[in-house]
Amino acid sequence: MTNGYHAIFGTGPLGLTIMDQLIQEDKKVLLVNRSGKADVPQSVKVIKGDATNLDSVLDICNSYEISVIYHCIGIPYSSWPELFPIMMDNIIEAAAKHQIKIVYADNVYAYGPHDEPLHENSSYNTVGKKTKVRAEVAAKLMNAHKSGKVQATIGRGTDFYGPRVKNSSLGEQVIKSLMEGKPANILGNPDKKHSYIFIRDFANGLIILGEHQEALGEIWHIPAPEPTTTREIVQKIADELGTTPKYRTAGKFIVDIAGIFNSGMREFREIMYQHLNDFIVDSNKFQKQFSFSITPQDEAIRQTVAWYKTTYNQSNTDRPLANTTK
């Protein structure tokens, strides 16, 4: 089905960024979400579907000629243990019936805390519900591939940022806050090194995996620039905005206390290890196998800030930023 649809399950920032790049390659794109609605170009077909319902996924695969499914569904942390395994089971079943390739957009939570850079053979050292379910779902897909049931690959990206990305470590809590003259809200220690990936690079890497047979049956880390400290990257964002950054940091103690009263903060306690120590992701395996150009961090920040300015109707010329430097 080389001329079939590239079906993207999930219309969050990553799914839509994959869509952008597939359009540029003149691919047929099918978007699937629970509403059946999305603000996308007319060339893109958007349909209603629920990955937690097997009949819904089967109906989609019965109705459209699909060559590859990009599994990019994002759901609230609290729903991960219940829904992620179900969604993966359903996508595997439908893909197996119609011989559709699966590209799963994963994060790096499954590994849990490690003292060394994370690579694809790092052990799964799960420390809670979120890390455990990510490991379970990844193993489920790889086992389905090994058994011959489906053809599948996993592309993992570390914390991403970029156009459309609001809910991330470098999302609204940093960029929008700086635009409004407020402190950037940062988890953990801002002076530890942390791997961040530009969302357009993450999307491009996933598409590469979907186009190459040698990617199948393997887990791949999508390349990101050399890690810098969070403070350094926030400073670059502030420089692009033309402002002087202030910081509001939430360490483990603050997150633990806030988690007693706030369910959102409670969800961060399990993954605080990523922000209290150096958190580095090794992507040498991918870079040795595929031709790939990483977007320079300064350019990625420029594109990200430009999107934020446009989205929030704010620029350096029409609305001065607080603490603007000359």
Secondary structure by P-SEA (a helix, b strand, c coil): ccccccccccccaaaaaaaaaaaaaccbbbbbcccccccccccbbbbbbbcccaaaaaaaaaaccccccccccccccccccccaaaaaaaaaaaaaaabbbbbbbcccccccccccccccccccccccaaaaaaaaaaaaaaaaaaaccccbbbbbbcccccccccccccccccaaaaaaccccccccccccbbbbbcaaaaaaaaaaaaaccccccccccccccccccaaaaaaaaaaaacbbbbbbbbcaaaaaaaaaccaaaaaacccccccccbbbbbaaaaaaccccccccaaaaaaaaaaaaaaaacccccccccccccc
